[in-house]
Structure formats: structure tokens, C-alpha cells
């Protein structure tokens, strides 16, 4: 059924026709195939609208102060990939999910954390 109701171009025409013939052999009518296709297309449209709505909502979500402090404190571990997901999504994931404000806050926190840790290490080495 999935092949028979797929969008044009996803499968070769011959394969789609073969899938429809197989469904007809199994007692599924053309009307049922078309009805299923319409329902599936409606479902995909609703999902895309929900996705766009979620991306729009994500734009204004921000970190809490405590989360930003945690990012600053564990910057070396985040940069080494060892944060064990304590601070949520990575920069790439934030950008992909349209968390514009969180992306900028995380980048700022990582830069501040990196500077802070470099100063602390330099200070510890001079003693």
C-alpha cells in the first residue's frame, strides 16, 4: 500500500503500477487506494503544519540562568563531547530545530566558559 500511495517520483512508475495491481489482486479497490492516499496526504500536510508551528515557537525559547551557568562551568567537557547531555541539545541541533535564542545563548556561554577556563588554567600554571 505504501508504494501504491507514494508521491509521484518516489518510486519508478512500473513499481507503483505493480503495487496497485497486487493490491487489486488482494481485493483492495481503486477507491480504497485513492481514499487511503488522500488520508495519507492530509496526514502529511497536518504534520508539516505542526512542524512549522513548532519551529516558529522554538525561536523564542531561552535557557534559564542556571542552565547557562552550567554550560559555562562544564564548557571543556561539552567541547570534548563528554557533557553526557547535561545541557540539552548541541549547537547544531539547536540550529536545526530553529532555537535561535538558545543557539546564541549557548554560543555566548561556551565562549565565556572557554575564556574563563583558559584564564583559570593560566592562573593555576603561574603559581
Secondary structure, 3 states (H helix, E strand, C coil): CCCCCCCECCECHHHHHHHHHHHHHCCCCHHHHHHHHHHHHHHHHHHHHHHHHHHHHHCCCCCCHHHHHHHHHCHHHHHCCCCCCCCCCCHHHHHHCCCHHHHHHHHHHHHHHHHHHHHHHHHHHHC
